[in-house]
Amino acid sequence: MGYLPRLQMHALVSHSVSEHLGFSDMVLLDSATSDQYGIVSIGDATVSLPIHSPDGRFLAYYYNHVYERNSCFIGLLEIRDGMISSHARISEMASFQTKNWAVEDIRWVDNTSLIVKTYILKGRGVLEERQYKYYLARLNSAIKKTE
């Protein structure tokens, strides 16, 4: 899926099939330690390619539900450098789920704020159109830099 140079990680997708149903998960592979970090999808398809904050402390990703229009999941992971165990380097920090819209894109504004470009599908077939909205999300100001 790509390489995250700031984090020195490769993003890979793991596909599996069981009883004619397909499933996918995202795997981050640390190029320095060969540690693997799985980002399990809450649905059948894989999550989006994670986007790291400018300082590299956080990863944001999303998943638009395949069988439910206008619904999504957004996840936020925290990256802790200097951990004794490299397996504890990435941990879940927060998540959000809604049935009111889907995500088109996520962009970091700064180290603690991101913009989410969303859409609502209206109509069906050739009459289907997307109506866009933008949301600004800010991380809690109580978050302090981990030393």
Backbone hydrogen bonds, N-H to C=O, Kabsch-Sander energy under -0.5 kcal/mol:
donor,donor_aa,acceptor,acceptor_aa,energy
2,G,11,A,-1.3
4,L,9,M,-3.6
7,L,4,L,-0.8
8,Q,4,L,-1.2
9,M,4,L,-1.6
10,H,29,L,-2.6
11,A,2,G,-3.3
12,L,10,H,-0.6
12,L,27,V,-3.2
14,S,25,D,-3.1
15,H,13,V,-0.6
16,S,23,F,-2.6
18,S,21,L,-2.5
21,L,18,S,-1.6
23,F,16,S,-2.9
24,S,44,D,-1.3
25,D,14,S,-2.2
26,M,39,I,-2.0
27,V,12,L,-3.1
28,L,37,Y,-3.1
29,L,10,H,-2.9
29,L,27,V,-0.5
30,D,28,L,-0.6
30,D,35,D,-2.9
31,S,8,Q,-2.8
34,S,30,D,-2.2
37,Y,28,L,-2.6
39,I,26,M,-3.4
40,V,38,G,-0.7
48,S,62,Y,-2.9
51,I,60,A,-2.7
53,S,58,F,-2.4
56,G,53,S,-1.9
59,L,77,L,-2.2
60,A,51,I,-2.4
61,Y,75,G,-2.1
63,Y,73,F,-2.4
65,H,63,Y,-0.6
65,H,71,S,-1.6
71,S,68,E,-0.7
72,C,98,T,-2.2
73,F,63,Y,-2.2
74,I,96,F,-3.1
75,G,61,Y,-2.4
76,L,94,A,-2.7
77,L,59,L,-2.9
78,E,91,S,-3.2
79,I,57,R,-3.5
80,R,78,E,-0.6
80,R,89,R,-3.4
81,D,79,I,-0.6
83,M,80,R,-0.6
86,S,84,I,-0.6
88,A,85,S,-1.5
89,R,86,S,-1.4
91,S,78,E,-2.2
93,M,76,L,-2.8
94,A,76,L,-1.8
96,F,74,I,-2.3
98,T,72,C,-2.0
102,A,119,Y,-2.6
104,E,117,K,-3.3
105,D,117,K,-1.6
107,R,115,I,-2.4
109,V,113,S,-2.8
110,D,113,S,-1.4
113,S,110,D,-0.6
114,L,137,A,-2.7
115,I,107,R,-3.3
116,V,135,Y,-3.0
117,K,105,D,-2.8
117,K,115,I,-0.6
118,T,116,V,-0.7
118,T,133,K,-3.3
119,Y,102,A,-2.3
120,I,131,Q,-1.8
122,K,129,E,-2.7
127,L,124,R,-1.8
128,E,125,G,-1.6
129,E,122,K,-2.6
131,Q,120,I,-2.0
132,Y,130,R,-0.5
133,K,118,T,-1.8
135,Y,116,V,-2.2
137,A,114,L,-3.2
137,A,135,Y,-0.5
139,L,112,T,-3.2
143,I,140,N,-1.8
